[in-house]
Amino acid sequence: MILLRAAALVALAMFILLPLAQTILLSFTATLPHEGVKVGGISLINYRNIFANPALVDALMNSLIYVLLNVALCLIAGLPAAYAFARYRFVGDRHFLFLMLAFRLTPPVVLSLPIFILFAQFGLINSPVGIALVHCLFNLPIAIWILESFIRAVPREFDETAFLDGHSLPSFFLRHMIPALAPGIGVASFFCFIFSWVEVVFARILTVTAGKPITMAINALFTFQTDIGLVMAMTVFSLLPGLAMIWFVRNHIARGFVIRT
């Protein structure tokens, strides 16, 4: 029985890791002729070509800008909103939270035309800021939902004690509540980052001529004579920010899921 489980785990690991291993291997393989490198040779030519191509470098920077801006906006707007849902009662509060979550389930393509028209009027087309704002629109309900559950786990006595010590609401929130919510902030940041980083629909619609993110840059590499090695190198590069995000918030994510369970 133990051998069967071990074999199943090995098979699952191979199923998951083999495509990733092939991607990494191809990223170091010259799949088209290059000066000084024969086809099939192992080298860093694909990674050098990334930084030699201004369009690819701009795509990397655009993605980092709009994803980090999206996370910042979701936390700035989500923390006060989540606190209000967790600590105060008002007519329709649960229904309003449910409607926000239901809005998150709306297919992005349904809203693509009205969002494009609206953003065109405000000059937000072909800008990382425009992508960040529309991603915030879809990620904010998730951030509020996650943070609200973590705030509910903090006893109300925590708030009352701080107010008795003379803290105002903003002072209490910045000095006490936010540090106590570090696991929840880590979980919310992780999901907002990942959802924004891999999103394709609005990235395609809102970047017609400029401001293209990494997903659109990879898509543009597929031509009549595609350099597969370069595509795989860009794919590996696209994984690095996500891995870095997981590394920085790994402790908060682990603590967060333990707290919630």
C-alpha positions as CSV (number, residue, x, y, z in Angstrom):
1,M,0.0,0.0,0.0
2,I,2.8,2.4,0.9
3,L,4.6,1.6,-2.4
4,L,1.4,2.2,-4.3
5,R,1.0,5.7,-2.7
6,A,4.7,6.5,-3.3
7,A,4.3,5.5,-7.0
8,A,1.2,7.6,-7.3
9,L,3.0,10.6,-5.8
10,V,6.0,10.1,-8.1
11,A,3.6,9.9,-11.1
12,L,1.8,13.1,-10.0
13,A,5.1,14.9,-9.5
14,M,6.3,13.9,-13.0
15,F,3.0,14.9,-14.5
16,I,3.3,18.4,-12.9
17,L,7.1,19.0,-13.2
18,L,7.9,17.5,-16.6
19,P,6.3,20.4,-18.6
20,L,8.2,22.9,-16.4
21,A,11.5,21.0,-16.8
22,Q,11.0,20.9,-20.6
23,T,10.2,24.7,-20.6
24,I,13.4,25.4,-18.6
25,L,15.5,23.2,-20.9
26,L,14.2,24.8,-24.1
27,S,14.8,28.2,-22.7
28,F,18.6,27.4,-22.7
29,T,18.4,25.8,-26.2
30,A,19.0,27.7,-29.4
31,T,16.0,26.8,-31.6
32,L,16.9,29.2,-34.5
33,P,20.3,30.0,-36.0
34,H,22.3,32.6,-34.0
35,E,25.7,34.0,-34.5
36,G,28.2,31.8,-32.7
37,V,25.5,29.3,-31.6
38,K,24.4,26.3,-33.5
39,V,20.8,25.1,-33.5
40,G,20.2,22.8,-30.6
41,G,23.1,24.2,-28.7
42,I,22.9,25.0,-25.0
43,S,23.6,28.7,-24.2
44,L,22.2,31.9,-22.7
45,I,21.4,33.4,-26.1
46,N,17.7,33.4,-25.5
47,Y,18.0,35.3,-22.2
48,R,20.4,37.8,-23.8
49,N,18.0,38.3,-26.6
50,I,15.3,39.3,-24.1
51,F,17.3,42.2,-22.8
52,A,18.4,43.1,-26.3
53,N,14.8,43.6,-27.4
54,P,13.4,46.9,-26.0
55,A,9.8,45.7,-26.5
56,L,10.3,42.7,-24.3
57,V,12.0,44.7,-21.6
58,D,9.2,47.3,-21.7
59,A,6.6,44.4,-21.4
60,L,8.4,43.1,-18.3
61,M,8.3,46.6,-16.7
62,N,4.7,47.2,-17.7
63,S,3.6,44.0,-16.0
64,L,5.5,44.8,-12.8
65,I,4.1,48.3,-12.7
66,Y,0.4,47.4,-13.2
67,V,0.5,44.3,-11.0
68,L,2.1,46.1,-8.0
69,L,-0.2,49.1,-8.5
70,N,-3.2,46.7,-8.5
71,V,-2.1,45.0,-5.3
72,A,-1.5,48.4,-3.6
73,L,-4.9,49.8,-4.7
74,C,-6.7,46.6,-3.6
75,L,-5.1,46.8,-0.1
76,I,-5.6,50.5,0.3
77,A,-9.3,50.3,-0.6
78,G,-9.9,46.7,0.7
79,L,-8.6,47.1,4.3
80,P,-11.1,49.9,5.4
81,A,-13.9,48.2,3.5
82,A,-13.2,44.9,5.1
83,Y,-13.0,46.5,8.5
84,A,-16.4,48.1,8.0
85,F,-18.0,44.8,7.0
86,A,-16.5,43.0,9.9
87,R,-17.1,45.5,12.7
88,Y,-20.3,47.5,11.7
89,R,-23.8,46.5,10.8
90,F,-25.9,48.3,8.3
91,V,-28.9,47.4,6.1
92,G,-28.0,45.0,3.4
93,D,-24.3,44.6,4.4
94,R,-24.2,40.8,3.8
95,H,-26.1,41.2,0.5
96,F,-23.8,43.9,-0.7
97,L,-20.7,41.7,0.1
98,F,-22.4,38.8,-1.8
99,L,-23.1,41.1,-4.8
100,M,-19.5,42.1,-4.9
101,L,-18.4,38.5,-5.0
102,A,-21.0,37.7,-7.6
103,F,-19.6,40.5,-9.7
104,R,-16.2,38.9,-9.5
105,L,-17.7,35.8,-11.3
106,T,-18.8,37.9,-14.2
107,P,-16.9,36.9,-17.4
108,P,-14.4,39.7,-18.2
109,V,-15.3,39.6,-21.9
110,V,-18.9,40.7,-21.1
111,L,-17.6,44.0,-19.7
112,S,-14.7,44.5,-22.2
113,L,-16.6,46.8,-24.6
114,P,-18.0,49.3,-22.0
115,I,-14.7,49.3,-20.1
116,F,-12.8,50.0,-23.3
117,I,-15.1,52.9,-24.2
118,L,-15.0,54.4,-20.7
119,F,-11.2,54.1,-20.4
120,A,-10.8,55.6,-23.9
121,Q,-12.6,58.7,-22.8
122,F,-10.2,59.1,-19.9
123,G,-7.1,58.4,-21.9
124,L,-6.3,55.1,-20.0
125,I,-5.9,53.0,-23.1
126,N,-2.3,51.7,-23.7
127,S,-1.3,52.4,-20.2
128,P,-0.3,50.1,-17.3
129,V,-2.4,52.4,-15.0
130,G,-5.6,51.5,-17.0
131,I,-4.9,47.7,-16.6
132,A,-4.2,48.2,-12.9
133,L,-7.5,49.9,-12.4
134,V,-9.6,47.4,-14.2
135,H,-7.8,44.5,-12.5
136,C,-8.5,46.3,-9.2
137,L,-12.2,46.3,-10.1
138,F,-12.2,42.5,-10.3
139,N,-9.7,41.8,-7.5
140,L,-11.1,44.1,-4.9
141,P,-14.1,41.9,-4.0
142,I,-11.7,39.0,-3.4
143,A,-9.4,41.2,-1.2
144,I,-12.3,42.5,0.9
145,W,-13.7,38.9,1.3
146,I,-10.4,37.6,2.5
147,L,-9.5,40.5,4.8
148,E,-13.0,40.6,6.3
149,S,-12.7,37.0,7.4
150,F,-9.3,37.7,9.1
151,I,-10.6,40.9,10.8
152,R,-13.6,38.9,12.2
153,A,-11.0,36.5,13.7
154,V,-9.6,39.4,15.8
155,P,-11.6,39.9,19.0
156,R,-13.5,43.2,19.4
157,E,-11.7,43.6,22.7
158,F,-8.6,44.3,20.7
159,D,-10.2,47.4,19.2
160,E,-11.8,48.5,22.5
161,T,-8.5,48.3,24.4
162,A,-6.7,50.4,21.8
163,F,-9.5,53.0,22.0
164,L,-9.4,53.1,25.8
165,D,-5.6,53.8,25.5
166,G,-6.5,56.9,23.6
167,H,-6.0,55.8,20.0
168,S,-8.1,57.3,17.3
169,L,-9.6,55.0,14.6
170,P,-6.9,55.8,12.0
171,S,-4.1,55.5,14.6
172,F,-5.4,52.2,15.9
173,F,-5.8,50.9,12.3
174,L,-2.3,51.8,11.3
175,R,-0.4,50.9,14.5
176,H,-2.3,47.8,15.7
177,M,-4.8,46.3,13.3
178,I,-2.6,46.2,10.2
179,P,0.2,44.4,12.0
180,A,-2.3,42.0,13.5
181,L,-3.6,41.3,9.9
182,A,-0.2,40.6,8.4
183,P,-1.2,37.0,7.5
184,G,-4.5,38.1,5.9
185,I,-2.7,40.9,4.0
186,G,-0.2,38.3,2.7
187,V,-3.0,36.0,1.5
188,A,-4.9,38.9,-0.2
189,S,-1.8,40.3,-1.8
190,F,-0.9,36.9,-3.1
191,F,-4.2,36.3,-4.8
192,C,-4.5,39.8,-6.2
193,F,-0.9,39.5,-7.6
194,I,-1.5,36.1,-9.2
195,F,-5.0,37.0,-10.7
196,S,-3.6,40.2,-12.2
197,W,-0.3,38.7,-13.4
198,V,-2.0,35.9,-15.5
199,E,-5.0,37.9,-16.7
200,V,-5.1,38.1,-20.5
201,V,-8.5,39.5,-21.7
202,F,-8.2,43.1,-20.5
203,A,-4.4,43.1,-21.1
204,R,-5.2,42.4,-24.8
205,I,-8.1,44.8,-25.1
206,L,-6.6,47.8,-23.3
207,T,-3.1,47.6,-24.9
208,V,-3.7,48.1,-28.5
209,T,-0.4,49.8,-29.6
210,A,1.6,50.4,-26.4
211,G,1.8,49.4,-22.7
212,K,1.7,45.7,-23.5
213,P,2.3,43.4,-20.6
214,I,4.4,40.2,-20.6
215,T,1.5,38.0,-21.6
216,M,0.9,40.0,-24.8
217,A,4.7,40.1,-25.4
218,I,4.8,36.3,-25.3
219,N,1.8,36.1,-27.6
220,A,3.5,38.5,-30.1
221,L,6.5,36.2,-30.3
222,F,4.5,33.5,-32.2
223,T,5.1,34.4,-35.8
224,F,5.6,32.5,-39.1
225,Q,9.1,31.4,-37.8
226,T,8.7,31.3,-34.0
227,D,11.8,31.2,-31.9
228,I,10.6,28.6,-29.4
229,G,13.7,29.1,-27.2
230,L,13.0,32.8,-26.8
231,V,9.3,32.0,-26.0
232,M,10.4,29.6,-23.3
233,A,12.9,32.0,-21.9
234,M,10.2,34.7,-21.6
235,T,7.9,32.1,-20.1
236,V,10.5,31.3,-17.4
237,F,11.0,35.0,-16.8
238,S,7.2,35.4,-16.4
239,L,7.4,32.8,-13.6
240,L,10.1,34.6,-11.6
241,P,7.9,37.4,-10.1
242,G,5.3,35.0,-9.0
243,L,7.9,32.8,-7.3
244,A,9.4,35.9,-5.7
245,M,5.9,36.9,-4.4
246,I,5.4,33.4,-2.9
247,W,8.8,33.6,-1.2
248,F,8.2,37.0,0.4
249,V,4.7,36.2,1.7
250,R,5.2,32.5,2.3
251,N,5.1,32.8,6.1
252,H,2.1,35.0,6.1
253,I,0.3,32.7,3.7
254,A,1.0,29.7,5.9
255,R,-0.1,31.5,9.1
256,G,-3.1,32.9,7.3
257,F,-4.5,29.6,6.2
258,V,-3.9,28.1,9.7
259,I,-5.8,31.0,11.3
260,R,-8.7,30.7,8.9
261,T,-9.1,26.9,9.5
